[in-house]
Amino acid sequence: MQPLRIMLLMAKTGGGHGAVADAVAQALHQLYGDTVETTVMDGLRGFAPFPISHLDSTYPWQIKLGGDSYGAAWRALNEASRAKRFMKSWWPIVRSAALKIVEQPADAIVSIHPLFVYPCLWAMHRTGRRLPFITLVSDLVAVHALWCDPETDCLLVPTDISRAQAIDHGVPADKIRVTGLPIRVQFAESIEPRPVVRARLGLLPDQRTVLVMGGGDGMGNLGEIVRAVGYSGLDLQLLVVAGRNRKLEQQLTEIDWPVPVRIYGFTPEIPTLMNAADVLISKAGPTTVAEALACELPTILSGFIPSQEEENVTYMVNAGAGVLAEAPDRIVATLARWLKDGGESLAKMSASARAASHPRAAFDAAEAIYTIAREKPLIIQPPRREPLLAALERFLGV
């Protein structure tokens, strides 16, 4: 019997989309073995025309330099009719890429990036080959309107808040499933005792340990935060993940630290590092927050992408599992308070994180994807053309 071929479509604009795709692929293979075949596809690099194909390389600069303007653009497009008009304005440019994507050998497509949702569904209508199409939101709370083409066969969202937002954007309620945000399957395993993990990493087993991260790209004022914590005089040891920021990784490695410090670049060992830590300091990226909750890890949120990640902060704070402290001196003050009260704050926040976590989200999403892909038949129908859009394409010669 031929395996069920599932394409997981993502882009590396930030680390979250790829991490979710990899997590779902892991879970599908653990659950269904050889009966499923997964392909994680970078839709931008693999198919989009230049310069759209290289949006991933400019994303860190969009966030760093765009700041509030990025958030304003995100908010301006976060309405169903505006989002659809925006994607239609790009259709003549991305049309050929979308057609190539839906013509790939697959039995179902899972979009884990909002830029692919409308174009891929339109492309399938144009070809007449309508594959099962699942949209998997890779944000923790916010569901932008770009995710919400009501023609999708199923929309997988992480929280009940997300579900309500998707309904507001026009997705039929019966198409929405709350599965949690998929994170690596290792997070569904039992948490090892922290001293054991620290010893394996070459750290002091019984010393309070702080993990500092800046997302996959090492964004934000990560260097300032690490220096402030490392030279704070607090009795601790540090794990630092600089991500793809190699310059920062090198700078931090060359410092003669007064406390034990381990510096990492981009690494797959995040589950181990989180398991070793008592406290996480990180920007409020959706995957990082979900992973911290799964590891029952009290978190100091050091920043967030305007609009896109603001609700992650609110979610974490309301859950009692984290606080927002962006300035290095505030971060150090918060750490000092947590470390000097006999562990009472850490224990309370750890319990709150456990209550808000969804460590098996990847398996729940995988089950939903497999069921839809297996049960929803491929539809072959006459290609559909929208007269106005067809006229525009003829005019543009695309």
matplotlib code that plots the C-alpha trace (Angstrom):
import matplotlib.pyplot as plt

x = [0.0, 1.4, 2.1, 0.0, 2.1, 1.8, 3.5, 4.3, 4.7, 6.6, 9.1, 12.1, 10.8, 11.8, 12.3, 8.8, 7.3, 10.1, 10.0, 6.3, 6.7, 9.5, 7.5, 4.4, 6.6, 8.2, 4.7, 3.3, 6.1, 5.9, 2.1, 1.8, 5.3, 5.7, 2.1, 2.9, 5.5, 6.2, 8.0, 8.9, 8.9, 10.3, 7.7, 9.7, 13.1, 11.8, 9.3, 8.8, 10.4, 13.2, 13.2, 10.1, 12.1, 14.6, 12.1, 13.5, 16.9, 15.4, 12.9, 15.3, 16.0, 12.3, 11.7, 14.8, 14.4, 10.7, 9.7, 6.3, 5.8, 5.9, 3.3, 1.2, 1.3, 0.4, -2.7, -3.7, -4.0, -5.6, -9.1, -10.6, -11.5, -8.3, -6.2, -7.8, -7.4, -3.8, -3.1, -5.0, -2.7, 0.2, -1.4, 0.0, 3.5, 3.2, 0.8, 3.4, 5.0, 1.6, 0.8, 4.1, 3.5, 0.1, 1.4, 4.0, 3.5, 1.4, -1.9, -2.5, -0.9, -0.5, 0.3, 2.3, 2.8, 0.1, 1.5, 0.7, -2.9, -4.9, -2.5, -2.4, -6.2, -6.6, -4.0, -5.9, -9.1, -7.2, -5.8, -9.0, -6.9, -8.3, -6.1, -7.0, -5.7, -5.0, -4.0, -1.9, -1.4, 2.1, 1.4, 0.6, -2.5, -3.0, -4.6, -4.0, -6.6, -4.0, -4.3, -8.1, -9.3, -12.7, -12.1, -9.5, -10.6, -9.4, -7.8, -5.7, -5.3, -3.4, -5.9, -9.6, -8.7, -7.3, -10.4, -12.6, -10.4, -10.5, -14.3, -14.3, -12.2, -14.9, -13.7, -16.6, -16.6, -16.9, -13.7, -11.6, -9.9, -7.9, -4.8, -2.2, 0.9, 3.0, 6.4, 9.2, 8.0, 10.8, 8.7, 6.0, 8.5, 9.0, 11.1, 14.5, 15.8, 17.6, 20.8, 21.2, 20.8, 23.2, 25.9, 25.6, 26.1, 29.2, 27.5, 27.4, 24.5, 23.0, 23.6, 20.6, 20.7, 19.4, 18.8, 19.0, 17.7, 16.8, 14.9, 16.3, 18.0, 19.5, 17.3, 16.8, 19.3, 20.5, 24.2, 23.3, 21.0, 23.7, 26.3, 24.0, 23.0, 26.6, 28.1, 25.1, 26.8, 24.0, 24.8, 23.9, 25.3, 24.3, 23.2, 23.1, 21.7, 22.8, 20.9, 22.1, 23.8, 27.3, 28.9, 27.3, 28.1, 31.8, 31.8, 30.2, 32.6, 35.6, 34.5, 36.1, 32.9, 32.8, 30.2, 30.0, 28.7, 27.9, 27.4, 25.5, 24.7, 21.7, 21.1, 18.6, 19.3, 16.7, 14.7, 17.8, 18.8, 15.3, 15.3, 18.5, 17.3, 15.4, 14.5, 14.2, 14.9, 13.7, 11.6, 8.0, 8.2, 5.3, 7.4, 9.7, 6.8, 5.0, 8.2, 8.9, 5.4, 6.0, 9.2, 7.4, 9.9, 9.3, 10.0, 11.1, 9.9, 12.6, 10.7, 8.2, 7.4, 4.8, 1.2, 2.2, 3.6, 1.9, -0.8, 1.9, 3.0, -0.5, -1.1, 2.0, 1.5, -2.2, -1.2, 1.1, 4.1, 6.0, 6.6, 7.6, 10.9, 12.6, 15.4, 18.5, 18.4, 14.8, 15.6, 18.4, 16.1, 13.4, 16.0, 17.4, 13.9, 13.1, 16.4, 16.4, 13.0, 13.9, 12.5, 8.9, 8.2, 9.9, 7.9, 4.6, 5.3, 6.5, 3.1, 1.3, 3.3, 2.5, -1.2, -1.1, 1.1, 0.2, 3.3, 1.5, 0.2, 2.3, 0.6, -2.9, -2.2, -0.7, -3.8, -6.1, -3.9, -3.7, -7.5, -8.4, -5.7, -6.9, -10.7, -11.1, -11.0, -9.0, -11.5, -10.9, -13.1, -13.0, -10.4, -12.1, -11.1, -12.2, -13.0, -11.5, -8.4, -8.0, -8.1, -5.5, -3.3, -3.6, -2.8, 0.3, 1.3, 1.4]
y = [0.0, 3.4, 5.7, 8.8, 11.7, 14.8, 18.1, 20.4, 23.9, 26.5, 29.3, 30.3, 33.8, 33.3, 29.9, 29.0, 27.8, 25.3, 24.1, 23.4, 21.6, 19.4, 18.6, 17.5, 15.4, 13.7, 13.0, 11.7, 9.2, 8.1, 7.6, 6.1, 4.8, 3.7, 4.4, 8.1, 10.0, 13.6, 16.3, 19.6, 22.2, 25.7, 27.4, 30.7, 29.3, 26.4, 28.1, 31.9, 34.4, 36.6, 38.8, 37.2, 34.0, 35.7, 37.3, 34.9, 36.6, 40.1, 39.1, 39.8, 43.2, 43.9, 43.2, 45.0, 48.1, 48.1, 48.0, 49.7, 50.0, 46.2, 46.0, 48.7, 46.8, 43.6, 45.2, 47.0, 43.6, 41.8, 41.9, 39.3, 41.4, 43.5, 40.3, 38.8, 41.9, 42.1, 38.5, 39.1, 42.1, 39.7, 36.9, 37.8, 37.7, 34.5, 32.7, 30.5, 29.6, 28.6, 26.5, 24.7, 24.0, 22.4, 20.3, 18.6, 14.8, 14.9, 13.6, 16.5, 19.9, 21.5, 25.2, 26.3, 29.8, 32.4, 33.6, 30.3, 29.8, 31.9, 31.4, 27.6, 27.3, 29.6, 27.6, 24.4, 25.9, 27.0, 23.5, 21.7, 19.3, 20.0, 18.2, 18.0, 21.3, 21.9, 25.2, 24.9, 28.2, 28.5, 31.5, 30.7, 33.0, 35.5, 34.2, 36.8, 37.1, 35.9, 32.4, 32.4, 31.5, 29.8, 27.5, 25.5, 22.0, 22.4, 25.1, 23.9, 26.5, 26.4, 27.9, 28.7, 32.4, 31.6, 29.7, 32.7, 35.0, 32.6, 32.5, 36.4, 36.2, 34.1, 30.5, 28.2, 27.0, 23.3, 23.5, 24.7, 22.3, 23.3, 21.2, 23.3, 24.6, 21.7, 21.5, 18.8, 15.4, 15.3, 17.8, 15.1, 12.8, 12.8, 15.6, 14.4, 15.7, 19.0, 18.0, 15.0, 17.1, 19.8, 17.2, 15.8, 19.4, 19.8, 22.2, 22.2, 19.9, 21.8, 25.4, 27.5, 27.7, 30.4, 29.9, 33.0, 32.9, 35.4, 33.2, 31.3, 34.5, 35.7, 38.8, 41.6, 43.0, 39.5, 40.4, 43.2, 40.8, 38.0, 40.5, 42.0, 38.6, 37.2, 40.1, 40.6, 39.0, 36.5, 32.9, 31.2, 29.6, 30.5, 28.7, 31.0, 30.3, 32.9, 31.2, 32.1, 35.2, 34.0, 37.3, 37.5, 33.8, 34.6, 37.7, 36.0, 33.0, 35.3, 36.8, 35.7, 35.1, 35.2, 32.4, 29.1, 29.8, 27.6, 29.4, 27.7, 28.8, 27.5, 24.1, 21.3, 20.8, 23.2, 20.5, 19.5, 23.1, 23.9, 20.8, 21.9, 25.4, 26.9, 30.1, 31.1, 34.6, 35.0, 37.0, 36.0, 33.8, 31.3, 28.1, 29.2, 30.1, 26.8, 24.8, 26.7, 25.8, 22.2, 22.2, 23.9, 26.7, 30.2, 32.7, 36.3, 37.7, 40.1, 41.4, 40.7, 41.5, 44.3, 43.1, 39.6, 38.4, 40.8, 38.3, 35.7, 38.0, 38.4, 34.6, 33.8, 36.5, 35.6, 32.0, 33.0, 31.4, 34.5, 38.2, 40.9, 42.7, 44.2, 46.2, 44.3, 45.9, 44.9, 41.4, 41.2, 42.6, 40.0, 37.2, 38.4, 38.4, 34.9, 33.4, 34.8, 33.8, 30.2, 29.1, 29.8, 32.0, 29.5, 26.6, 28.5, 29.7, 26.2, 24.7, 27.4, 26.6, 23.0, 23.8, 25.9, 23.5, 21.3, 19.1, 16.5, 19.2, 17.8, 14.4, 16.0, 18.0, 14.9, 12.9, 15.6, 16.0, 12.2, 11.8, 14.6, 13.6, 10.0, 10.6, 13.6, 12.6, 14.3, 16.3, 16.7, 19.5, 21.9, 24.7, 27.8, 31.3, 34.6, 36.9, 40.0, 38.2, 36.4, 39.8, 41.3, 38.3, 38.7, 42.4, 41.6, 38.7, 36.2]
z = [0.0, -1.0, 2.0, 2.5, 1.2, 3.3, 2.3, 5.3, 3.7, 5.7, 5.4, 7.5, 8.5, 12.1, 13.6, 14.5, 11.2, 10.6, 14.2, 14.0, 10.7, 12.0, 15.2, 13.2, 10.9, 13.9, 15.4, 12.2, 11.8, 15.5, 15.2, 11.7, 10.8, 7.1, 6.3, 6.0, 4.0, 4.9, 3.1, 4.8, 2.0, 2.1, -0.1, -0.4, -1.2, -3.2, -5.4, -5.0, -7.5, -6.4, -4.2, -2.5, -2.3, 0.1, 2.5, 5.2, 5.0, 5.5, 8.2, 11.2, 9.8, 9.2, 12.9, 14.1, 12.0, 11.4, 15.0, 15.5, 11.7, 11.4, 14.1, 12.4, 9.1, 10.8, 12.4, 9.2, 7.4, 10.2, 8.8, 6.5, 3.5, 3.6, 4.0, 0.9, -1.1, -0.1, -1.3, -4.5, -5.3, -5.1, -7.0, -10.4, -8.9, -6.9, -9.2, -10.9, -7.5, -6.1, -9.1, -8.8, -5.1, -5.6, -8.5, -6.3, -5.6, -2.5, -1.2, 1.2, 1.9, 5.4, 5.3, 8.3, 7.0, 6.4, 3.1, 1.4, 2.4, -0.1, -3.0, -2.7, -2.4, -5.4, -7.4, -6.7, -8.0, -11.2, -11.8, -10.9, -8.7, -5.2, -2.6, 1.1, 2.5, 6.3, 7.8, 10.9, 12.8, 14.1, 16.4, 20.1, 20.5, 17.7, 14.5, 11.7, 9.0, 6.4, 7.9, 7.6, 4.1, 4.8, 1.9, 3.9, 4.9, 8.5, 10.6, 13.5, 16.2, 19.5, 22.0, 22.5, 22.1, 18.7, 17.8, 18.6, 16.5, 13.5, 13.7, 13.7, 10.5, 8.8, 9.2, 9.8, 13.4, 12.4, 10.4, 13.4, 15.9, 19.0, 19.1, 20.9, 19.3, 18.0, 19.7, 19.4, 20.5, 23.2, 25.2, 25.6, 27.4, 31.2, 32.5, 33.8, 37.2, 36.5, 38.4, 36.1, 33.0, 34.3, 35.0, 31.5, 30.2, 32.3, 34.7, 38.5, 39.3, 42.2, 41.0, 40.0, 36.2, 33.9, 30.1, 27.9, 24.3, 21.6, 19.2, 16.2, 14.9, 18.2, 18.1, 20.6, 23.1, 23.8, 24.4, 26.8, 28.8, 29.0, 30.2, 32.8, 34.2, 34.0, 35.9, 38.3, 41.2, 41.6, 42.5, 39.3, 36.1, 32.5, 29.4, 26.4, 22.9, 20.3, 17.5, 14.0, 15.3, 14.9, 15.6, 19.0, 19.7, 19.1, 21.2, 24.1, 23.8, 24.1, 27.5, 30.7, 32.7, 36.5, 36.6, 34.7, 31.2, 28.2, 24.8, 21.9, 18.4, 16.6, 18.2, 18.3, 22.0, 23.3, 25.1, 27.0, 27.8, 29.0, 31.1, 32.8, 33.6, 36.6, 34.7, 31.0, 29.7, 26.1, 23.7, 23.5, 20.4, 20.2, 20.0, 22.8, 25.1, 24.3, 25.0, 28.2, 29.5, 28.6, 30.6, 33.6, 33.2, 34.9, 32.2, 32.0, 28.7, 27.4, 24.4, 21.7, 18.1, 18.1, 17.6, 16.5, 19.8, 22.3, 23.1, 23.9, 26.7, 28.0, 27.8, 29.8, 32.4, 32.9, 33.3, 36.1, 34.4, 33.4, 33.6, 31.1, 31.8, 28.8, 30.3, 31.5, 34.9, 35.4, 34.3, 36.9, 39.6, 38.8, 38.8, 42.2, 43.7, 42.4, 43.5, 46.9, 48.3, 48.8, 45.5, 46.5, 43.4, 41.1, 42.4, 42.1, 38.6, 37.6, 38.7, 36.7, 33.6, 33.9, 34.1, 30.9, 28.9, 26.0, 25.5, 23.2, 20.8, 17.9, 18.3, 18.5, 15.3, 13.6, 14.3, 12.9, 9.7, 9.1, 9.5, 7.1, 4.6, 4.7, 4.7, 2.5, -1.2, -3.9, -6.1, -9.8, -11.2, -14.1, -13.5, -12.3, -13.5, -12.1, -15.0, -13.6, -12.3, -15.6, -17.5, -15.1, -15.7, -19.5, -19.2, -17.1, -19.3, -16.5]

ax = plt.figure().add_subplot(projection="3d")
ax.plot(x, y, z, "-o")
ax.set_aspect("equal")
plt.show()
